[in-house]
Amino acid sequence: MFWESLRGGIIVSCQAIAGNPFYHTGTMPLLAKAAEAGGAVAIRADGAEEIAAIAGAVSLPIIGIRKTEPSPDRVYITPAFEHAREIAAAGCAVIALDGTPRPRPDGLSLKELTARIHGEFNLPVMADISVFEEGVAAGKAGCDIVATTLAGYTSYSVKTEGPDFELLAKLTATLDVPVIAEGRFWTPEDVCKAFALGAFAVVIGKAITNPMAITRRFVSRLPAPRPQRKVYP
């Protein structure tokens, strides 16, 4: 299977949402090229326009998503078949989608949506889940890969300080499909721990491709009170 090329590697998420200075600036293909040069095995990208641009810039496979308005209560990662169609046409190698049981706008169940993607596009499906039971259900629904992407980002899942290693360990011990670790990875030590727990690959986003978030993380750890800036003539 194609995704064997992802085993043991780093997938870099190249996305920018509204409010980020990189949003709709043509920066994502450059970030993807930098990630490829640095040794990434794949790129995760949002939206047909960005996916097509990145596909033209790198040789890496693209895990495609189509986000709508983020919400802890509603499905917003590739919520409907029409969104899957958009990103499939743009050139992604995998379609990632919300793997929770919450209602989808087109009324399809996860199993129905996965089967339709398999049948019409012949592409593997990655289910982004938030709790253990969703991962098990996604495997039974025919999803090819399960990812911990939404752990802590649904209204009913607990947001850990760092990656949800407990969830990852339970999934890798139970599922027969590859489990990809994603969410709040900031250090190489976290990545190594994920692989030790059986992760197939690790997705890293903000810690690599979001200078605004990286800067905020450093600033938030400054001792209080913050030192006064020296004014130079």
Stockholm file with secondary structure:
# STOCKHOLM 1.0

chainA/1-233         MFWESLRGGIIVSCQAIAGNPFYHTGTMPLLAKAAEAGGAVAIRADGAEEIAAIAGAVSLPIIGIRKTEPSPDRVYITPAFEHAREIAAAGCAVIALDGTPRPRPDGLSLKELTARIHGEFNLPVMADISVFEEGVAAGKAGCDIVATTLAGYTSYSVKTEGPDFELLAKLTATLDVPVIAEGRFWTPEDVCKAFALGAFAVVIGKAITNPMAITRRFVSRLPAPRPQRKVYP
#=GR chainA/1-233 SS CGGGGGTTCEEEEECCCTTSTTTTTTCHHHHHHHHHHHTCSEEEEESHHHHHHHHTTCSSCEEEECBCSCCSSSCCBSCSHHHHHHHHHHTCSEEEEECSSSCCTTCCCHHHHHHHHHHHHCCCEEEECSSHHHHHHHHHTTCSEEECTTTTSSTTSCCCSSCCHHHHHHHHHHCSSCEEEESSCCSHHHHHHHHHTTCSEEEECHHHHCHHHHHHHHHHTSCSSCCCCCCCC
#=GC SS_cons         CGGGGGTTCEEEEECCCTTSTTTTTTCHHHHHHHHHHHTCSEEEEESHHHHHHHHTTCSSCEEEECBCSCCSSSCCBSCSHHHHHHHHHHTCSEEEEECSSSCCTTCCCHHHHHHHHHHHHCCCEEEECSSHHHHHHHHHTTCSEEECTTTTSSTTSCCCSSCCHHHHHHHHHHCSSCEEEESSCCSHHHHHHHHHTTCSEEEECHHHHCHHHHHHHHHHTSCSSCCCCCCCC
//
